[in-house]
Amino acid sequence: METGITLEDRILGDEEIHFYRAPLALLPWMALAAVGVGVGMWILVRFPESVQDLDLFGFSFRLPFSALIPLMLIGIVIQKLYDSHYVVGSDYVREIDGLFSLHKDDIVIEMKDIRGVEIDRSIYGRIVNTGNLKIGTSAHDQNEIIIRYIRDPSYYRDVILTRRKICCERER
């Protein structure tokens, strides 16, 4: 369905842009989880005695201990994908980190306080067009927000820098 909104309208617009980490950036972790499932199944077939009977809160069930490693790897992938939520507004950048963690951080940086936006990519990230954005402010000498594992970090850098320029021009 055609919405009629161009890329330039989205960059220059006032609406918030919400995004999460890119699944493609975590493909190596997903491959590791798939290998873990395969190894767990092999152990289950090869060593049937690895299945233990457990009684928990009055319920009895059989638990294959070889399934714990793949389940843990799948949990890590899900946690890495959805633990952080990022928002780019017309006059701020916000990182909400810890949605599936015991500790939650909510960092907001005003556009006027941003001094620089850097892109950090690995070799794999350059191949699949994913990477990290590092946003620094004038209040700290190190980066205050690191937006990790996002798809097309150049687009989000351009959005932030364009909106920062517009915000600074409005204040004059």
Secondary structure, DSSP 8 states (H G I E B T S, - for coil): ------HHHHHHSSS-EEE---GGGGHHHHHHHHHHHHHHHHHHHH-GGGEEEEEETTEEEEEEGGGHHHHHHHHHHHHHHHSEEEEE-SSEEEEEE-TTSSS-EEEEEEGGGEEEEEEE--HHHHHHTEEEEEEEETT-SSEEEEEEEEE-HHHHHHHHHHHHHHHHHHH-
